[in-house]
Each structure stands twice: as C-alpha cells, then as structure tokens.
C-alpha cells in the first residue's frame, strides 16, 4: 500500500512538536493559470481534446484555494498540471489505478486536513462563509456540540 507511515519520533522531532503552524488564508485571487488548450493532444476532427468537466472543476478549486493562492513558482503549477492530466485520465477513461498517485500528489499541496497537519499549516476559514460549522473552535463542550446540532424538521 502506497503512502507514508508514521514519522519517526527522533529527538529532533520531539523538540519541534510544539512548533508554530503556519496559517494560510485565501486572498480572493485565483492562483496559477487556466488549463491550457491542446495539453491533451488533438481529437479526431483536429481540435484540441477538451478537459473532463471534473478536472476543470478540480483545477479551479485548486486555483481558488488558499494553497493555490500561495503557490508561487511555475514548478508548483507544472507539477499540478501533470497531476491534472492524470486526473483527466482517471475520469475520462476510468483509469482508477491513478487514484493512489493522485492522492499522493495532492497530499503534497495539503488537500486534506491530515495532509495539512503533516505539512504544519492550517487554513484560515474565518472569512469563508461557504464553510459552516467549522470556524468556531471553542473548547467548551456545549459550543462544540451545538455547532453540529440539527434541529428536527416539524411533521
């Protein structure tokens, strides 16, 4: 099974366990560039192969993400473009064996909360109104539970 195991708990890591985590916030701008036409070759009629709609949505979400706003080098975006080609094949041709590689590649950019924890950064969602119920991190149990309470629908 691909992936990383637990990090070794050497002396140097124990000393840095309380290291300050970076907080990344979106600045509202799109990072990177639009998916390039022609990157997938040409179709039967000589036009460029169109990106799969799932890949277009996936790419746009990376461009709008706090991580995408902070990726500053062309190398970052070229690596993500290669990943987009895999993503396109994953959805267009059902190449499910690409799933593991996709997971490993997006982990390098902090796709999941676990990935961000490993990379030692957090996303500031205080200005993000689309996310509901996660911005309040109060330590009181009542607050924690009330954020997730769902009121029953009246009959």
C-alpha positions in Angstrom: 0.0 0.0 0.0 1.4 3.3 -1.0 1.8 6.3 1.3 3.7 7.4 4.3 3.8 5.7 7.7 4.2 7.4 11.0 7.1 9.8 11.1 10.0 8.6 13.2 10.0 10.0 16.7 13.6 11.0 16.9 14.9 13.6 19.3 14.8 16.4 16.7 11.2 15.8 16.0 10.3 15.7 19.7 11.8 19.1 20.1 9.8 20.6 17.3 6.4 19.1 18.3 5.3 22.5 19.6 6.5 24.4 16.6 4.2 27.2 15.3 2.0 26.2 12.5 1.6 28.5 9.5 -1.9 29.8 8.9 -2.8 30.2 5.2 -5.7 32.4 4.1 -7.1 33.0 0.7 -6.6 36.5 -0.7 -9.5 36.1 -3.0 -7.4 35.9 -6.2 -7.0 32.9 -8.5 -3.6 31.4 -8.5 -1.8 29.8 -11.4 -3.3 29.7 -14.9 -6.3 28.3 -16.7 -6.0 24.7 -18.0 -4.2 25.0 -21.4 -5.9 24.0 -24.6 -4.0 21.4 -26.5 -2.3 20.0 -23.5 -4.1 16.7 -24.1 -3.5 16.4 -27.8 -5.9 16.6 -30.7 -9.2 14.8 -31.3 -10.5 13.0 -34.4 -11.5 16.3 -36.1 -8.3 18.0 -35.4 -9.4 20.2 -32.5 -7.9 20.1 -29.0 -9.1 17.4 -26.7 -11.4 19.0 -24.1 -10.6 18.6 -20.4 -13.1 16.4 -18.4 -15.6 18.6 -16.5 -14.5 17.0 -13.2 -10.9 18.0 -14.0 -11.9 21.6 -14.8 -13.8 21.9 -11.5 -10.9 20.3 -9.6 -8.4 22.7 -11.2 -10.5 25.7 -10.5 -10.8 24.6 -6.8 -7.0 24.4 -6.6 -6.7 27.9 -8.2 -9.1 29.4 -5.7 -7.9 27.5 -2.7 -5.6 29.2 -0.1 -2.9 26.8 -1.1 -3.3 27.8 -4.8 -3.1 31.5 -3.9 0.2 30.8 -2.2 1.9 28.5 -4.8 4.3 31.0 -6.3 6.6 29.0 -8.5 6.0 27.8 -12.0 7.3 24.4 -10.9 4.4 24.0 -8.4 1.9 24.7 -11.1 3.6 22.5 -13.7 3.6 19.6 -11.2 -0.1 20.2 -10.6 -0.7 20.4 -14.4 0.9 16.9 -14.7 -1.4 15.8 -11.9 -4.4 17.3 -13.8 -3.5 15.1 -16.8 -3.7 12.1 -14.6 -7.0 13.4 -13.1 -8.4 13.8 -16.6 -7.4 10.1 -17.5 -8.9 9.0 -14.2 -12.3 10.4 -15.1 -12.3 10.1 -18.9 -11.0 6.6 -19.3 -11.8 5.2 -15.8 -8.1 4.7 -15.0 -8.8 4.0 -11.4 -5.2 2.9 -10.8 -4.2 6.5 -11.0 -6.2 7.2 -7.8 -3.3 6.3 -5.5 -0.9 8.5 -7.4 -3.4 11.4 -7.4 -3.8 11.1 -3.7 -0.1 11.2 -3.1 0.4 14.2 -5.4 -2.4 16.3 -3.9 -1.2 15.5 -0.4 2.0 17.4 -1.2 -0.2 20.6 -1.5 -2.3 19.9 1.6 -5.5 18.5 0.1 -6.9 17.1 3.3 -6.8 18.1 7.0 -4.4 15.3 7.7 -2.1 16.4 4.8 -2.1 20.0 6.2 -1.3 18.7 9.6 1.7 16.8 8.3 2.8 19.9 6.4 2.3 22.0 9.5 -0.1 24.5 8.2 -3.8 25.4 8.8 -6.3 27.2 6.6 -7.9 30.3 8.0 -11.6 30.0 7.2 -12.8 32.9 9.3 -13.7 34.9 6.2 -15.0 31.9 4.3 -18.8 31.9 4.6 -19.2 28.8 2.4 -17.9 26.6 5.3 -20.5 26.2 8.0 -19.8 24.8 11.5 -16.1 24.6 11.4 -14.8 28.1 12.2 -15.7 28.0 15.9 -13.0 26.1 17.7 -14.2 26.9 21.3 -13.0 24.4 23.8 -16.3 24.3 25.7 -18.3 21.1 25.1 -21.6 22.9 24.8 -20.2 25.1 22.0 -18.7 22.1 20.2 -21.8 20.1 20.3 -24.2 23.0 19.4 -22.3 23.7 16.2 -23.3 20.3 14.8 -26.8 20.1 16.2 -29.5 19.6 13.6 -33.0 20.7 14.6 -35.6 18.1 13.7 -38.0 19.0 10.9 -41.5 19.6 12.2 -44.1 17.0 11.0 
